[in-house]
Amino acid sequence: MGTFTSSLPQDVLDRLNSESKKRGVAKNSIIEKALRIYLDQLKRAEYVKSYSRAGKDQEIMAIAEEGMVNYLKDLDESIAE
């Protein structure tokens, strides 16, 4: 595990101290969980952005629609069996 040192605004530090005491959880645990959540949200935002771009690309949409037609055909065939 690595070590990271940082400065925080006093109001954030006060809230962190308060939550740490109230929940009986170490401050570094709160910071780690918050950072993991934030980084996951950034990754999701990248996916949303890429899907949004892909949705505007006619060639990608045509490939997706063709794939969906084939998927639905295969699904119908498997249900009929």
N, C-alpha and C positions, 0 to 999 in steps of 0.2 A: 504494500500500500504506500502511496506517495504522500507527501506533505505539501500543503498549499497554505500560504499566508496571505491574508487580504485585509483591507480596511473596509468598514461598513459605515454608512451614515448612522448617527447616534440613534435616531428614531427606529431604524431597522434593527439595530443591535438591542435596543430596549425591548422591542417586540419579541425578538429571538430569545432573550433571557427570560422574559415572562412566560412564553410558551414552553420553554424548556423546563422551567420550574413547575408550571401547572401540570404538564403531562408526565413529568418524571423521565424525560428523555434527554440524552446528551445533545448539546447544540450542534455538534458536527453531524449527528444523525439527521436532524431536521434539515440542515443545509444540504446534506447529500441527497436526501429524498426530494427536496425542492428542486435541486439542480437536475436530478434524473428526470423528473416530471417536465421541467422546462425544456431540456434537450429532446425529449420524446415529442413534445409539442412542435419544436422546430422541425424535426424530421417529418412529422405529419403535414406540416405546412408546406414543406418541399414537395411531398407527394401530391397534395391538392393542387399546387401550382403546376406540376408536370402534367397531371391529368387534365387540368384546364387547358394547357397548351395543346395537349394531344387531341382534345375534343374539338379544337379549331382547325386541326390538320385534316384535310379531306382524304388524303391517302390513308392515314392511320384509321380514320373512321370507316372507310370502305373495307379495310382489312378486318376491323373489329366486327362489322356487320356480317361479313362473309363467314367469319368464325362463329358468330352467334347462330346463323342459319344452319351451319353444319352441326353445332352443338344441339340445337333443338331437334334436328332431324335424327341424330343419334339417340337423343333422349326418347323421342317418340318410338323409335325402333326397339329400344330396350324395354319400354313399357308394354309394347305389343307382344313381346316374347313370353 
